[in-house]
Amino acid sequence: MTLLLLAIAIASEVTATVSLKISDGFTKVIPSILVVLGYGSAFWFLSQALKRGMQIGVAYGIWSAVGVAA
């Protein structure tokens, strides 16, 4: 379960990062909303994975590796 929560967090973060470029300096509404929702949900899902017992070092290592690869 913790890996699923972490995977959702990573997908949200990648979506938000891609939307950040598309938002063109927050001048486009829909991508700007996706940035805020994406980063917010990414940190919420990460916190849920940590709350359910995933070690922070493991979570951060996986998060960083997948984020760089994406």
The first five atom37 places (N, CA, C, CB, O) and aatype in JSON, in Angstrom:
{
  "aatype": [12, 16, 10, 10, 10, 10, 0, 9, 0, 9, 0, 15, 6, 19, 16, 0, 16, 19, 15, 10, 11, 9, 15, 3, 7, 13, 16, 11, 19, 9, 14, 15, 9, 10, 19, 19, 10, 7, 18, 7, 15, 0, 13, 17, 13, 10, 15, 5, 0, 10, 11, 1, 7, 12, 5, 9, 7, 19, 0, 18, 7, 9, 17, 15, 0, 19, 7, 19, 0, 0],
  "atom_mask": [
    [1, 1, 1, 1, 1],
    [1, 1, 1, 1, 1],
    [1, 1, 1, 1, 1],
    [1, 1, 1, 1, 1],
    [1, 1, 1, 1, 1],
    [1, 1, 1, 1, 1],
    [1, 1, 1, 1, 1],
    [1, 1, 1, 1, 1],
    [1, 1, 1, 1, 1],
    [1, 1, 1, 1, 1],
    [1, 1, 1, 1, 1],
    [1, 1, 1, 1, 1],
    [1, 1, 1, 1, 1],
    [1, 1, 1, 1, 1],
    [1, 1, 1, 1, 1],
    [1, 1, 1, 1, 1],
    [1, 1, 1, 1, 1],
    [1, 1, 1, 1, 1],
    [1, 1, 1, 1, 1],
    [1, 1, 1, 1, 1],
    [1, 1, 1, 1, 1],
    [1, 1, 1, 1, 1],
    [1, 1, 1, 1, 1],
    [1, 1, 1, 1, 1],
    [1, 1, 1, 0, 1],
    [1, 1, 1, 1, 1],
    [1, 1, 1, 1, 1],
    [1, 1, 1, 1, 1],
    [1, 1, 1, 1, 1],
    [1, 1, 1, 1, 1],
    [1, 1, 1, 1, 1],
    [1, 1, 1, 1, 1],
    [1, 1, 1, 1, 1],
    [1, 1, 1, 1, 1],
    [1, 1, 1, 1, 1],
    [1, 1, 1, 1, 1],
    [1, 1, 1, 1, 1],
    [1, 1, 1, 0, 1],
    [1, 1, 1, 1, 1],
    [1, 1, 1, 0, 1],
    [1, 1, 1, 1, 1],
    [1, 1, 1, 1, 1],
    [1, 1, 1, 1, 1],
    [1, 1, 1, 1, 1],
    [1, 1, 1, 1, 1],
    [1, 1, 1, 1, 1],
    [1, 1, 1, 1, 1],
    [1, 1, 1, 1, 1],
    [1, 1, 1, 1, 1],
    [1, 1, 1, 1, 1],
    [1, 1, 1, 1, 1],
    [1, 1, 1, 1, 1],
    [1, 1, 1, 0, 1],
    [1, 1, 1, 1, 1],
    [1, 1, 1, 1, 1],
    [1, 1, 1, 1, 1],
    [1, 1, 1, 0, 1],
    [1, 1, 1, 1, 1],
    [1, 1, 1, 1, 1],
    [1, 1, 1, 1, 1],
    [1, 1, 1, 0, 1],
    [1, 1, 1, 1, 1],
    [1, 1, 1, 1, 1],
    [1, 1, 1, 1, 1],
    [1, 1, 1, 1, 1],
    [1, 1, 1, 1, 1],
    [1, 1, 1, 0, 1],
    [1, 1, 1, 1, 1],
    [1, 1, 1, 1, 1],
    [1, 1, 1, 1, 1]
  ],
  "atom_positions": [
    [[0.82, -1.2, 0.0], [0.0, 0.0, 0.0], [0.86, 1.26, 0.0], [-0.93, 0.0, 1.2], [0.54, 2.24, -0.68]],
    [[1.95, 1.24, 0.76], [2.79, 2.43, 0.83], [3.45, 2.72, -0.52], [3.86, 2.27, 1.91], [3.63, 3.87, -0.9]],
    [[3.81, 1.65, -1.24], [4.41, 1.87, -2.56], [3.41, 2.47, -3.54], [4.97, 0.56, -3.12], [3.77, 3.29, -4.38]],
    [[2.16, 2.06, -3.44], [1.12, 2.62, -4.29], [0.92, 4.11, -3.99], [-0.21, 1.86, -4.1], [0.82, 4.93, -4.91]],
    [[0.87, 4.45, -2.72], [0.75, 5.86, -2.33], [1.94, 6.67, -2.82], [0.61, 5.99, -0.81], [1.78, 7.8, -3.3]],
    [[3.12, 6.1, -2.71], [4.31, 6.8, -3.19], [4.27, 6.95, -4.71], [5.58, 6.05, -2.77], [4.67, 8.0, -5.23]],
    [[3.81, 5.94, -5.42], [3.71, 6.02, -6.88], [2.73, 7.12, -7.3], [3.26, 4.66, -7.46], [3.0, 7.85, -8.26]],
    [[1.63, 7.23, -6.6], [0.66, 8.29, -6.9], [1.28, 9.66, -6.61], [-0.64, 8.11, -6.08], [1.07, 10.61, -7.36]],
    [[2.03, 9.76, -5.52], [2.7, 11.01, -5.18], [3.69, 11.41, -6.27], [3.42, 10.89, -3.84], [3.76, 12.58, -6.65]],
    [[4.45, 10.45, -6.75], [5.44, 10.73, -7.79], [4.75, 11.14, -9.09], [6.34, 9.51, -8.03], [5.18, 12.08, -9.75]],
    [[3.68, 10.44, -9.46], [2.94, 10.79, -10.68], [2.35, 12.2, -10.57], [1.81, 9.76, -10.94], [2.34, 12.94, -11.55]],
    [[1.87, 12.55, -9.39], [1.33, 13.9, -9.18], [2.42, 14.95, -9.31], [0.67, 14.0, -7.81], [2.2, 16.01, -9.9]],
    [[3.59, 14.66, -8.77], [4.7, 15.61, -8.83], [5.18, 15.79, -10.27], [5.86, 15.14, -7.95], [5.46, 16.91, -10.68]],
    [[5.28, 14.71, -11.01], [5.71, 14.8, -12.41], [4.68, 15.58, -13.23], [5.93, 13.38, -13.01], [5.05, 16.4, -14.07]],
    [[3.41, 15.31, -13.0], [2.34, 16.05, -13.69], [2.42, 17.54, -13.38], [0.97, 15.5, -13.28], [2.29, 18.37, -14.28]],
    [[2.64, 17.88, -12.13], [2.74, 19.28, -11.74], [3.96, 19.94, -12.37], [2.82, 19.41, -10.22], [3.88, 21.09, -12.8]],
    [[5.06, 19.24, -12.44], [6.28, 19.8, -13.02], [6.1, 20.05, -14.52], [7.47, 18.87, -12.78], [6.53, 21.08, -15.03]],
    [[5.48, 19.11, -15.21], [5.22, 19.3, -16.64], [4.25, 20.47, -16.84], [4.63, 18.0, -17.27], [4.43, 21.28, -17.75]],
    [[3.23, 20.55, -16.0], [2.25, 21.63, -16.1], [2.88, 22.99, -15.81], [1.1, 21.38, -15.14], [2.43, 24.01, -16.33]],
    [[3.91, 23.0, -14.98], [4.59, 24.25, -14.66], [5.17, 24.89, -15.91], [5.69, 24.02, -13.63], [5.08, 26.1, -16.09]],
    [[5.77, 24.08, -16.77], [6.32, 24.6, -18.02], [5.2, 25.05, -18.96], [7.2, 23.54, -18.71], [5.3, 26.09, -19.61]],
    [[4.15, 24.25, -19.03], [3.03, 24.56, -19.93], [2.27, 25.81, -19.47], [2.06, 23.36, -20.0], [1.68, 26.51, -20.3]],
    [[2.28, 26.1, -18.17], [1.52, 27.23, -17.64], [2.06, 28.58, -18.12], [1.53, 27.2, -16.13], [1.38, 29.6, -17.98]],
    [[3.26, 28.59, -18.66], [3.86, 29.81, -19.23], [3.84, 30.96, -18.21], [3.11, 30.24, -20.51], [3.27, 32.02, -18.44]],
    [[4.48, 30.69, -17.09], [4.56, 31.72, -16.04], [3.24, 31.97, -15.35], [0.0, 0.0, 0.0], [2.94, 33.1, -14.95]],
    [[2.44, 30.93, -15.21], [1.12, 31.0, -14.59], [0.17, 31.94, -15.33], [1.26, 31.45, -13.15], [-0.72, 32.54, -14.72]],
    [[0.35, 32.07, -16.65], [-0.56, 32.9, -17.45], [-1.69, 32.07, -18.05], [0.21, 33.6, -18.55], [-2.68, 32.64, -18.52]],
    [[-1.56, 30.76, -18.05], [-2.61, 29.87, -18.55], [-3.29, 29.2, -17.35], [-2.04, 28.8, -19.55], [-2.62, 28.6, -16.51]],
    [[-4.6, 29.32, -17.3], [-5.34, 28.95, -16.1], [-5.3, 27.45, -15.8], [-6.77, 29.39, -16.23], [-4.94, 27.05, -14.69]],
    [[-5.66, 26.61, -16.76], [-5.77, 25.17, -16.51], [-4.42, 24.57, -16.08], [-6.28, 24.45, -17.75], [-4.38, 23.87, -15.07]],
    [[-3.33, 24.82, -16.81], [-2.05, 24.28, -16.34], [-1.64, 24.83, -14.97], [-0.96, 24.58, -17.35], [-1.01, 24.12, -14.19]],
    [[-1.99, 26.08, -14.69], [-1.66, 26.66, -13.39], [-2.4, 25.95, -12.26], [-1.99, 28.16, -13.38], [-1.84, 25.71, -11.19]],
    [[-3.66, 25.62, -12.51], [-4.44, 24.87, -11.52], [-3.84, 23.49, -11.32], [-5.92, 24.76, -11.95], [-3.75, 23.0, -10.19]],
    [[-3.41, 22.86, -12.42], [-2.78, 21.53, -12.32], [-1.49, 21.58, -11.51], [-2.5, 20.98, -13.71], [-1.17, 20.62, -10.8]],
    [[-0.76, 22.68, -11.6], [0.47, 22.82, -10.82], [0.14, 22.8, -9.33], [1.22, 24.13, -11.19], [0.75, 22.05, -8.56]],
    [[-0.8, 23.61, -8.93], [-1.16, 23.71, -7.51], [-1.73, 22.39, -7.0], [-2.18, 24.85, -7.29], [-1.33, 21.89, -5.94]],
    [[-2.67, 21.82, -7.75], [-3.26, 20.55, -7.34], [-2.25, 19.41, -7.36], [-4.45, 20.2, -8.24], [-2.25, 18.55, -6.47]],
    [[-1.38, 19.41, -8.36], [-0.38, 18.35, -8.48], [0.6, 18.34, -7.33], [0.0, 0.0, 0.0], [0.86, 17.29, -6.73]],
    [[1.16, 19.51, -7.02], [2.12, 19.55, -5.92], [1.44, 19.31, -4.58], [2.85, 20.91, -5.9], [2.0, 18.64, -3.71]],
    [[0.24, 19.84, -4.41], [-0.49, 19.61, -3.16], [-0.79, 18.14, -2.95], [0.0, 0.0, 0.0], [-0.58, 17.6, -1.86]],
    [[-1.28, 17.49, -3.99], [-1.6, 16.06, -3.85], [-0.33, 15.22, -3.72], [-2.42, 15.58, -5.05], [-0.33, 14.2, -3.03]],
    [[0.74, 15.64, -4.38], [2.0, 14.9, -4.26], [2.47, 14.85, -2.81], [3.09, 15.54, -5.15], [2.85, 13.79, -2.3]],
    [[2.45, 15.99, -2.15], [2.89, 16.01, -0.75], [1.91, 15.32, 0.17], [3.11, 17.45, -0.3], [2.31, 14.73, 1.18]],
    [[0.62, 15.37, -0.14], [-0.36, 14.67, 0.68], [-0.17, 13.16, 0.57], [-1.79, 15.06, 0.27], [-0.15, 12.46, 1.58]],
    [[-0.02, 12.65, -0.66], [0.17, 11.21, -0.84], [1.51, 10.76, -0.23], [0.12, 10.84, -2.33], [1.59, 9.66, 0.33]],
    [[2.53, 11.58, -0.34], [3.81, 11.25, 0.29], [3.63, 11.16, 1.81], [4.89, 12.3, -0.07], [4.15, 10.24, 2.45]],
    [[2.92, 12.11, 2.38], [2.71, 12.08, 3.83], [1.92, 10.85, 4.26], [1.99, 13.36, 4.28], [2.16, 10.3, 5.34]],
    [[0.99, 10.41, 3.43], [0.22, 9.21, 3.76], [1.09, 7.96, 3.71], [-0.97, 9.07, 2.8], [0.94, 7.06, 4.53]],
    [[1.99, 7.91, 2.74], [2.92, 6.77, 2.66], [3.82, 6.73, 3.89], [3.78, 6.84, 1.37], [4.07, 5.66, 4.45]],
    [[4.3, 7.89, 4.31], [5.16, 7.95, 5.49], [4.37, 7.62, 6.76], [5.79, 9.35, 5.62], [4.87, 6.94, 7.65]],
    [[3.14, 8.09, 6.82], [2.28, 7.83, 7.98], [2.01, 6.33, 8.15], [0.95, 8.59, 7.85], [1.85, 5.85, 9.27]],
    [[1.96, 5.61, 7.04], [1.66, 4.18, 7.07], [2.92, 3.31, 7.23], [0.93, 3.78, 5.82], [2.84, 2.09, 7.14]],
    [[4.06, 3.94, 7.47], [5.22, 3.17, 7.85], [6.41, 3.16, 6.9], [0.0, 0.0, 0.0], [7.44, 2.56, 7.22]],
    [[6.3, 3.8, 5.75], [7.45, 3.83, 4.85], [8.52, 4.74, 5.46], [7.04, 4.33, 3.43], [8.23, 5.83, 5.95]],
    [[9.76, 4.28, 5.42], [10.85, 5.08, 5.96], [11.13, 6.26, 5.03], [12.12, 4.22, 6.14], [11.04, 6.14, 3.81]],
    [[11.46, 7.39, 5.63], [11.63, 8.6, 4.83], [12.82, 8.49, 3.88], [11.81, 9.8, 5.75], [12.76, 9.03, 2.77]],
    [[13.88, 7.81, 4.29], [15.03, 7.65, 3.41], [14.7, 6.84, 2.17], [0.0, 0.0, 0.0], [15.14, 7.16, 1.06]],
    [[13.92, 5.8, 2.35], [13.49, 4.97, 1.22], [12.56, 5.77, 0.31], [12.78, 3.68, 1.72], [12.72, 5.75, -0.91]],
    [[11.59, 6.46, 0.91], [10.64, 7.24, 0.12], [11.36, 8.32, -0.68], [9.58, 7.89, 1.04], [11.09, 8.49, -1.87]],
    [[12.27, 9.04, -0.04], [12.97, 10.11, -0.73], [13.88, 9.56, -1.83], [13.79, 10.94, 0.26], [13.99, 10.15, -2.9]],
    [[14.53, 8.44, -1.56], [15.39, 7.83, -2.57], [14.62, 7.42, -3.81], [0.0, 0.0, 0.0], [15.05, 7.69, -4.94]],
    [[13.48, 6.77, -3.62], [12.65, 6.36, -4.75], [12.09, 7.58, -5.46], [11.49, 5.44, -4.29], [12.11, 7.65, -6.69]],
    [[11.59, 8.55, -4.7], [11.03, 9.79, -5.26], [12.07, 10.49, -6.13], [10.55, 10.74, -4.12], [11.77, 10.89, -7.26]],
    [[13.27, 10.63, -5.63], [14.33, 11.32, -6.37], [14.73, 10.57, -7.63], [15.56, 11.51, -5.48], [14.87, 11.16, -8.69]],
    [[14.9, 9.27, -7.51], [15.33, 8.46, -8.65], [14.29, 8.48, -9.77], [15.6, 7.02, -8.22], [14.64, 8.66, -10.94]],
    [[13.04, 8.3, -9.42], [11.99, 8.29, -10.44], [11.78, 9.69, -11.01], [10.67, 7.75, -9.86], [11.56, 9.84, -12.21]],
    [[11.86, 10.7, -10.17], [11.71, 12.07, -10.64], [12.79, 12.47, -11.63], [0.0, 0.0, 0.0], [12.5, 13.16, -12.61]],
    [[14.01, 12.05, -11.39], [15.11, 12.35, -12.31], [14.94, 11.56, -13.6], [16.47, 12.01, -11.66], [15.19, 12.09, -14.69]],
    [[14.52, 10.31, -13.49], [14.34, 9.47, -14.69], [13.2, 9.98, -15.56], [14.07, 8.02, -14.28], [13.24, 9.84, -16.78]],
    [[12.18, 10.57, -14.94], [11.03, 11.07, -15.71], [11.41, 12.38, -16.3], [9.75, 11.21, -14.85], [10.6, 13.0, -17.0]]
  ]
}
